[in-house]
Amino acid sequence: LKESAAQVFSEDTVSLMRALLTGDTAALYKDTALYAAMSEAGVLHIVAVSGMNVAFLVGFILLIIRRKRLATLVALPIIWIFVPFSGATPSVIRAAFMQSTVLAAPIFRRENDGLTSLSAVLAILLLINPSACASVSLQLSFSAMLGIMLVAPKVYKPLILGVRSEYGGKGARLSFPEKLVKYILTGASAAFATTIGALVFTTPISVLYFGYVSLIGLLVNVLMLWAVSVCFILG
């Protein structure tokens, strides 16, 4: 895949695409200008294969296979093929476990609880390797997910209510420009809420270990996450 990426993508983008698709950041770190720019912009997390990448993968499958049960049966093995493919890091294992429980719960007529699933996979990882609790990657991964679960919904709810009050709920009759604006605002609200949620608990950890935090990162993430998802799927 790395060889194919080198043939397909131009020299100035191949290091980013390799990192985005496989988690291999060796070439990206050598590109000091790109690495510094991404660090200052607060978007280095996009090349740490984690829940975002797994979510993009599952979202794409659900988009092209409209029957949810069939989509689940297709997505589950693909998720677990992707785990060793991307290095089987704690973050991607956690993401695979979480996505699997979300997808599988309706099939077994069980309720999925995010905090229970998150706690279970953390317990499994620490049982296998107790010293993993000292891993910055693990701490950032789980704290980001915790923030997305606990904080993001509270931020998203007032935002989406504002959009719906302005443009109506599902099924509202809107002109094409109004539909487009509503779609963009809904996506921006979700990206903003998710970014805020992830930053709540990860920012103190980043300051502790790395000594800095990108103030512009919030805005940059809201503006570019949609493009990252397109790059990952098409890549």
Disulfide bonds with the S-S distance in Angstrom:
none
